[in-house]
């Protein structure tokens, strides 16, 4: 199996493709503003598959894209490699009720330092779980997405937090779209120019054309902004984005495009210049913060949890002699994009229960202009392995700040 580099670690290319496959399938269900992280779910499903039997094992294997007998090894490989990525913090946590016995061979397969026990004081136990989630995400996710109950026997959780600083920062400038869903809004806009027109490109899909812009971070994490044709769904645009990241879809770079309106929000123009120069890339986008809470059991087929959530019987004899079933499976995620960089975090948990005047212009230069002034998608990606770490859809960007002046009269009612 070809190995891909995740900064300081290595992970099999088959694992990257399997996790990105889950990202693409999850993206296909996207309808509104959201953010999610498949790498925050995939290891949990893998460890569950390792201890499952019957239909639950089969369904989890199908959701993973790997045989169940390879799942635990692949999950250890992935979590170890994620922990070595600059700017990415990854942690796995396992807590069991003190009365629940675990199979030692299954527990030994989890990364070291992940195991804890909770008692009958559920308030204190919940506080500990919430504190773990907040600490592992730098406060971006403040609490564990699942709630302990009297029936809870086991909680398995994964936390991811990533951050990157742009190699070239943006300048904040107001953005006021004159068309589309954001028409008439005063938005907190971002602008920058560079001499790298191939940072943006366009690809064709059966569903329509997609414009993709790469915003490089300084630590090997890039954020890709994706704008599709207006009739395309979020799922169609994000799925195309995964194809672009994996190089399964060809992307024609901005420096090779003809003049005119060449893609969604993408224009190649001749503009006056004070002196001759190379083609430039001019980008306008917005500041955004997206938060989302996901109930994985609402999409049981996607995550292989249909049979596993049947609490009438146990499905995980490889985890414990006691019968266990999945009662809750949730993810809380957040992503922030600004002038200086990008931050994102996700916590996923599975709970199991028993059963100025310009100078004169004499020249012209080619300007590739990309404008993200209506809903668009994003992917945060490890540059070397092309593993998608977080994905989402922006529908509600940050508004332009209201400036108040000391001593000014209050507005009339």
Buried (B, 14 or more C-beta within 10 A) or exposed (E): EEBBBBBEBBBBBBBBBBBBBBBBBBBBBBEEBBBBBBBBBBBBBBBBBBBBEEBBBBBBBEBBBBEBEBBBBBBBBBBBBBBBBBBBBBBBBBBBBEEBEBBEEBBEBBBEEBBBEBEEEBEEBBEBBBEBBBEBBEEBBEBBBBBBEEEBBBBBBBBBBBBBBBEEEBEBEEBEBEEEEBEEBBBBBBBBEBEBBBBBBBBBBEBBBBBBBBBBBEBBBBBBBBBBBEEBBBBBBBBBBBBBBBEEBEBBBBBEBEEEEBBBBBBBBEEEBEEEEEBBBBBBBBBBBBBBEBEBBEBBEBBBBBBBBBBEEBBBBBBBEBBBBBBBBBBBBBBBBBBEBBBBBBBBBBBBBBEEEEEEEEEEBBBBBBBBBBBBBBBBBBBEBBBBBBBBBBBBBBEBEEEEEEEEEEEEE
